[in-house]
Amino acid sequence: MKKMEKKEKEYTSDDLKRYLGAMEEFNADRFKAIQEYLPSINKRLDDHSRIFETHTEMMGNIAIRIGHIELTMETMKEDICLIKSGMKRKVDYDEFEALTRRVLVIEKRVLK
């Protein structure tokens, strides 16, 4: 048996024109569908970018507020430290009562 040789098929320019025309029609429908969706996609992107801008602005405002809160907290810490040191110097109520009794005893002895 003889092997059959494969012959390369030759395409004419009319064949190529027909093929390219069919491909153009096929892809034209797809491009039309994409073009129909583009405006709605662009609108959504615009909405999202607007929302993103407002969120960025809100985050900036929150950062400023947090900065003010930190300054206030530092001031409060300093005030609390001053109050604590002042409380350490003050006499406790029991110690004051004991001192009052001692003064009364001393006054009684001196006034006799």
PyMOL commands that place a pseudoatom at each C-alpha (Angstrom):
pseudoatom trace, name=CA, resn=MET, resi=1, chain=A, elem=C, hetatm=0, pos=[0.000, 0.000, 0.000]
pseudoatom trace, name=CA, resn=LYS, resi=2, chain=A, elem=C, hetatm=0, pos=[1.126, 3.392, -0.784]
pseudoatom trace, name=CA, resn=LYS, resi=3, chain=A, elem=C, hetatm=0, pos=[1.071, 6.116, 1.778]
pseudoatom trace, name=CA, resn=MET, resi=4, chain=A, elem=C, hetatm=0, pos=[-1.130, 8.994, 0.921]
pseudoatom trace, name=CA, resn=GLU, resi=5, chain=A, elem=C, hetatm=0, pos=[0.608, 12.249, 0.899]
pseudoatom trace, name=CA, resn=LYS, resi=6, chain=A, elem=C, hetatm=0, pos=[-1.018, 15.128, 2.681]
pseudoatom trace, name=CA, resn=LYS, resi=7, chain=A, elem=C, hetatm=0, pos=[-1.556, 18.023, 0.452]
pseudoatom trace, name=CA, resn=GLU, resi=8, chain=A, elem=C, hetatm=0, pos=[-1.609, 21.500, 1.893]
pseudoatom trace, name=CA, resn=LYS, resi=9, chain=A, elem=C, hetatm=0, pos=[-4.826, 23.202, 1.129]
pseudoatom trace, name=CA, resn=GLU, resi=10, chain=A, elem=C, hetatm=0, pos=[-4.416, 26.468, -0.642]
pseudoatom trace, name=CA, resn=TYR, resi=11, chain=A, elem=C, hetatm=0, pos=[-6.750, 29.279, 0.214]
pseudoatom trace, name=CA, resn=THR, resi=12, chain=A, elem=C, hetatm=0, pos=[-7.781, 31.849, -2.271]
pseudoatom trace, name=CA, resn=SER, resi=13, chain=A, elem=C, hetatm=0, pos=[-8.278, 35.479, -1.530]
pseudoatom trace, name=CA, resn=ASP, resi=14, chain=A, elem=C, hetatm=0, pos=[-12.053, 35.018, -1.758]
pseudoatom trace, name=CA, resn=ASP, resi=15, chain=A, elem=C, hetatm=0, pos=[-11.858, 32.301, 0.910]
pseudoatom trace, name=CA, resn=LEU, resi=16, chain=A, elem=C, hetatm=0, pos=[-9.887, 34.600, 3.177]
pseudoatom trace, name=CA, resn=LYS, resi=17, chain=A, elem=C, hetatm=0, pos=[-12.296, 37.486, 2.570]
pseudoatom trace, name=CA, resn=ARG, resi=18, chain=A, elem=C, hetatm=0, pos=[-15.282, 35.286, 3.427]
pseudoatom trace, name=CA, resn=TYR, resi=19, chain=A, elem=C, hetatm=0, pos=[-13.565, 33.979, 6.587]
pseudoatom trace, name=CA, resn=LEU, resi=20, chain=A, elem=C, hetatm=0, pos=[-12.529, 37.439, 7.748]
pseudoatom trace, name=CA, resn=GLY, resi=21, chain=A, elem=C, hetatm=0, pos=[-16.027, 38.787, 7.032]
pseudoatom trace, name=CA, resn=ALA, resi=22, chain=A, elem=C, hetatm=0, pos=[-17.592, 36.038, 9.163]
pseudoatom trace, name=CA, resn=MET, resi=23, chain=A, elem=C, hetatm=0, pos=[-15.134, 36.720, 11.981]
pseudoatom trace, name=CA, resn=GLU, resi=24, chain=A, elem=C, hetatm=0, pos=[-15.905, 40.436, 11.785]
pseudoatom trace, name=CA, resn=GLU, resi=25, chain=A, elem=C, hetatm=0, pos=[-19.658, 39.812, 12.098]
pseudoatom trace, name=CA, resn=PHE, resi=26, chain=A, elem=C, hetatm=0, pos=[-19.115, 37.389, 14.967]
pseudoatom trace, name=CA, resn=ASN, resi=27, chain=A, elem=C, hetatm=0, pos=[-16.939, 39.814, 16.921]
pseudoatom trace, name=CA, resn=ALA, resi=28, chain=A, elem=C, hetatm=0, pos=[-19.018, 42.893, 16.041]
pseudoatom trace, name=CA, resn=ASP, resi=29, chain=A, elem=C, hetatm=0, pos=[-21.946, 41.504, 18.060]
pseudoatom trace, name=CA, resn=ARG, resi=30, chain=A, elem=C, hetatm=0, pos=[-19.689, 40.928, 21.040]
pseudoatom trace, name=CA, resn=PHE, resi=31, chain=A, elem=C, hetatm=0, pos=[-18.227, 44.422, 20.847]
pseudoatom trace, name=CA, resn=LYS, resi=32, chain=A, elem=C, hetatm=0, pos=[-21.739, 45.911, 20.669]
pseudoatom trace, name=CA, resn=ALA, resi=33, chain=A, elem=C, hetatm=0, pos=[-22.676, 44.072, 23.863]
pseudoatom trace, name=CA, resn=ILE, resi=34, chain=A, elem=C, hetatm=0, pos=[-19.562, 45.375, 25.597]
pseudoatom trace, name=CA, resn=GLN, resi=35, chain=A, elem=C, hetatm=0, pos=[-20.284, 48.926, 24.392]
pseudoatom trace, name=CA, resn=GLU, resi=36, chain=A, elem=C, hetatm=0, pos=[-23.810, 48.716, 25.803]
pseudoatom trace, name=CA, resn=TYR, resi=37, chain=A, elem=C, hetatm=0, pos=[-22.483, 47.840, 29.270]
pseudoatom trace, name=CA, resn=LEU, resi=38, chain=A, elem=C, hetatm=0, pos=[-19.680, 50.430, 29.338]
pseudoatom trace, name=CA, resn=PRO, resi=39, chain=A, elem=C, hetatm=0, pos=[-21.850, 53.444, 30.337]
pseudoatom trace, name=CA, resn=SER, resi=40, chain=A, elem=C, hetatm=0, pos=[-23.348, 51.600, 33.296]
pseudoatom trace, name=CA, resn=ILE, resi=41, chain=A, elem=C, hetatm=0, pos=[-19.905, 50.388, 34.370]
pseudoatom trace, name=CA, resn=ASN, resi=42, chain=A, elem=C, hetatm=0, pos=[-18.510, 53.929, 34.078]
pseudoatom trace, name=CA, resn=LYS, resi=43, chain=A, elem=C, hetatm=0, pos=[-21.419, 55.267, 36.155]
pseudoatom trace, name=CA, resn=ARG, resi=44, chain=A, elem=C, hetatm=0, pos=[-20.766, 52.670, 38.854]
pseudoatom trace, name=CA, resn=LEU, resi=45, chain=A, elem=C, hetatm=0, pos=[-17.072, 53.521, 38.881]
pseudoatom trace, name=CA, resn=ASP, resi=46, chain=A, elem=C, hetatm=0, pos=[-17.908, 57.211, 39.236]
pseudoatom trace, name=CA, resn=ASP, resi=47, chain=A, elem=C, hetatm=0, pos=[-20.232, 56.432, 42.144]
pseudoatom trace, name=CA, resn=HIS, resi=48, chain=A, elem=C, hetatm=0, pos=[-17.587, 54.308, 43.818]
pseudoatom trace, name=CA, resn=SER, resi=49, chain=A, elem=C, hetatm=0, pos=[-14.909, 56.973, 43.370]
pseudoatom trace, name=CA, resn=ARG, resi=50, chain=A, elem=C, hetatm=0, pos=[-17.264, 59.572, 44.894]
pseudoatom trace, name=CA, resn=ILE, resi=51, chain=A, elem=C, hetatm=0, pos=[-17.927, 57.277, 47.852]
pseudoatom trace, name=CA, resn=PHE, resi=52, chain=A, elem=C, hetatm=0, pos=[-14.197, 56.654, 48.202]
pseudoatom trace, name=CA, resn=GLU, resi=53, chain=A, elem=C, hetatm=0, pos=[-13.540, 60.409, 48.310]
pseudoatom trace, name=CA, resn=THR, resi=54, chain=A, elem=C, hetatm=0, pos=[-16.135, 60.946, 51.052]
pseudoatom trace, name=CA, resn=HIS, resi=55, chain=A, elem=C, hetatm=0, pos=[-14.668, 58.063, 53.057]
pseudoatom trace, name=CA, resn=THR, resi=56, chain=A, elem=C, hetatm=0, pos=[-11.185, 59.538, 52.671]
pseudoatom trace, name=CA, resn=GLU, resi=57, chain=A, elem=C, hetatm=0, pos=[-12.472, 62.885, 53.930]
pseudoatom trace, name=CA, resn=MET, resi=58, chain=A, elem=C, hetatm=0, pos=[-14.191, 61.201, 56.885]
pseudoatom trace, name=CA, resn=MET, resi=59, chain=A, elem=C, hetatm=0, pos=[-10.984, 59.347, 57.764]
pseudoatom trace, name=CA, resn=GLY, resi=60, chain=A, elem=C, hetatm=0, pos=[-9.094, 62.643, 57.708]
pseudoatom trace, name=CA, resn=ASN, resi=61, chain=A, elem=C, hetatm=0, pos=[-11.632, 64.198, 60.091]
pseudoatom trace, name=CA, resn=ILE, resi=62, chain=A, elem=C, hetatm=0, pos=[-11.406, 61.189, 62.398]
pseudoatom trace, name=CA, resn=ALA, resi=63, chain=A, elem=C, hetatm=0, pos=[-7.602, 61.446, 62.436]
pseudoatom trace, name=CA, resn=ILE, resi=64, chain=A, elem=C, hetatm=0, pos=[-7.840, 65.121, 63.439]
pseudoatom trace, name=CA, resn=ARG, resi=65, chain=A, elem=C, hetatm=0, pos=[-10.315, 64.292, 66.217]
pseudoatom trace, name=CA, resn=ILE, resi=66, chain=A, elem=C, hetatm=0, pos=[-8.066, 61.514, 67.512]
pseudoatom trace, name=CA, resn=GLY, resi=67, chain=A, elem=C, hetatm=0, pos=[-5.184, 63.991, 67.598]
pseudoatom trace, name=CA, resn=HIS, resi=68, chain=A, elem=C, hetatm=0, pos=[-7.269, 66.351, 69.745]
pseudoatom trace, name=CA, resn=ILE, resi=69, chain=A, elem=C, hetatm=0, pos=[-8.280, 63.487, 72.025]
pseudoatom trace, name=CA, resn=GLU, resi=70, chain=A, elem=C, hetatm=0, pos=[-4.627, 62.493, 72.483]
pseudoatom trace, name=CA, resn=LEU, resi=71, chain=A, elem=C, hetatm=0, pos=[-3.739, 66.068, 73.490]
pseudoatom trace, name=CA, resn=THR, resi=72, chain=A, elem=C, hetatm=0, pos=[-6.643, 66.152, 75.940]
pseudoatom trace, name=CA, resn=MET, resi=73, chain=A, elem=C, hetatm=0, pos=[-5.602, 62.813, 77.421]
pseudoatom trace, name=CA, resn=GLU, resi=74, chain=A, elem=C, hetatm=0, pos=[-2.023, 64.043, 77.912]
pseudoatom trace, name=CA, resn=THR, resi=75, chain=A, elem=C, hetatm=0, pos=[-3.361, 67.108, 79.751]
pseudoatom trace, name=CA, resn=MET, resi=76, chain=A, elem=C, hetatm=0, pos=[-5.576, 64.886, 81.899]
pseudoatom trace, name=CA, resn=LYS, resi=77, chain=A, elem=C, hetatm=0, pos=[-2.620, 62.624, 82.733]
pseudoatom trace, name=CA, resn=GLU, resi=78, chain=A, elem=C, hetatm=0, pos=[-0.598, 65.615, 83.888]
pseudoatom trace, name=CA, resn=ASP, resi=79, chain=A, elem=C, hetatm=0, pos=[-3.504, 66.896, 85.997]
pseudoatom trace, name=CA, resn=ILE, resi=80, chain=A, elem=C, hetatm=0, pos=[-3.988, 63.469, 87.601]
pseudoatom trace, name=CA, resn=CYS, resi=81, chain=A, elem=C, hetatm=0, pos=[-0.277, 63.299, 88.446]
pseudoatom trace, name=CA, resn=LEU, resi=82, chain=A, elem=C, hetatm=0, pos=[-0.537, 66.705, 90.151]
pseudoatom trace, name=CA, resn=ILE, resi=83, chain=A, elem=C, hetatm=0, pos=[-3.604, 65.597, 92.112]
pseudoatom trace, name=CA, resn=LYS, resi=84, chain=A, elem=C, hetatm=0, pos=[-1.892, 62.344, 93.138]
pseudoatom trace, name=CA, resn=SER, resi=85, chain=A, elem=C, hetatm=0, pos=[1.186, 64.158, 94.404]
pseudoatom trace, name=CA, resn=GLY, resi=86, chain=A, elem=C, hetatm=0, pos=[-1.052, 66.618, 96.268]
pseudoatom trace, name=CA, resn=MET, resi=87, chain=A, elem=C, hetatm=0, pos=[-2.966, 63.737, 97.862]
pseudoatom trace, name=CA, resn=LYS, resi=88, chain=A, elem=C, hetatm=0, pos=[0.260, 62.175, 99.087]
pseudoatom trace, name=CA, resn=ARG, resi=89, chain=A, elem=C, hetatm=0, pos=[1.061, 65.356, 100.985]
pseudoatom trace, name=CA, resn=LYS, resi=90, chain=A, elem=C, hetatm=0, pos=[-2.382, 65.583, 102.595]
pseudoatom trace, name=CA, resn=VAL, resi=91, chain=A, elem=C, hetatm=0, pos=[-3.041, 64.018, 105.952]
pseudoatom trace, name=CA, resn=ASP, resi=92, chain=A, elem=C, hetatm=0, pos=[-5.311, 61.047, 106.169]
pseudoatom trace, name=CA, resn=TYR, resi=93, chain=A, elem=C, hetatm=0, pos=[-8.540, 61.480, 108.266]
pseudoatom trace, name=CA, resn=ASP, resi=94, chain=A, elem=C, hetatm=0, pos=[-7.453, 58.996, 110.973]
pseudoatom trace, name=CA, resn=GLU, resi=95, chain=A, elem=C, hetatm=0, pos=[-4.134, 60.792, 111.359]
pseudoatom trace, name=CA, resn=PHE, resi=96, chain=A, elem=C, hetatm=0, pos=[-5.995, 64.114, 111.663]
pseudoatom trace, name=CA, resn=GLU, resi=97, chain=A, elem=C, hetatm=0, pos=[-8.240, 62.705, 114.435]
pseudoatom trace, name=CA, resn=ALA, resi=98, chain=A, elem=C, hetatm=0, pos=[-5.202, 61.418, 116.325]
pseudoatom trace, name=CA, resn=LEU, resi=99, chain=A, elem=C, hetatm=0, pos=[-3.515, 64.822, 116.005]
pseudoatom trace, name=CA, resn=THR, resi=100, chain=A, elem=C, hetatm=0, pos=[-6.673, 66.582, 117.249]
pseudoatom trace, name=CA, resn=ARG, resi=101, chain=A, elem=C, hetatm=0, pos=[-6.731, 64.381, 120.378]
pseudoatom trace, name=CA, resn=ARG, resi=102, chain=A, elem=C, hetatm=0, pos=[-3.053, 65.051, 121.048]
pseudoatom trace, name=CA, resn=VAL, resi=103, chain=A, elem=C, hetatm=0, pos=[-3.596, 68.817, 120.747]
pseudoatom trace, name=CA, resn=LEU, resi=104, chain=A, elem=C, hetatm=0, pos=[-6.565, 68.621, 123.143]
pseudoatom trace, name=CA, resn=VAL, resi=105, chain=A, elem=C, hetatm=0, pos=[-4.456, 66.725, 125.680]
pseudoatom trace, name=CA, resn=ILE, resi=106, chain=A, elem=C, hetatm=0, pos=[-1.633, 69.288, 125.373]
pseudoatom trace, name=CA, resn=GLU, resi=107, chain=A, elem=C, hetatm=0, pos=[-4.093, 72.215, 125.725]
pseudoatom trace, name=CA, resn=LYS, resi=108, chain=A, elem=C, hetatm=0, pos=[-5.573, 70.702, 128.901]
pseudoatom trace, name=CA, resn=ARG, resi=109, chain=A, elem=C, hetatm=0, pos=[-2.081, 70.378, 130.439]
pseudoatom trace, name=CA, resn=VAL, resi=110, chain=A, elem=C, hetatm=0, pos=[-1.055, 73.885, 129.482]
pseudoatom trace, name=CA, resn=LEU, resi=111, chain=A, elem=C, hetatm=0, pos=[-4.268, 75.529, 130.645]
pseudoatom trace, name=CA, resn=LYS, resi=112, chain=A, elem=C, hetatm=0, pos=[-4.132, 73.881, 134.095]
for i in range(1, 112): cmd.bond("trace and resi %d" % i, "trace and resi %d" % (i + 1))
show_as sticks, trace
zoom trace
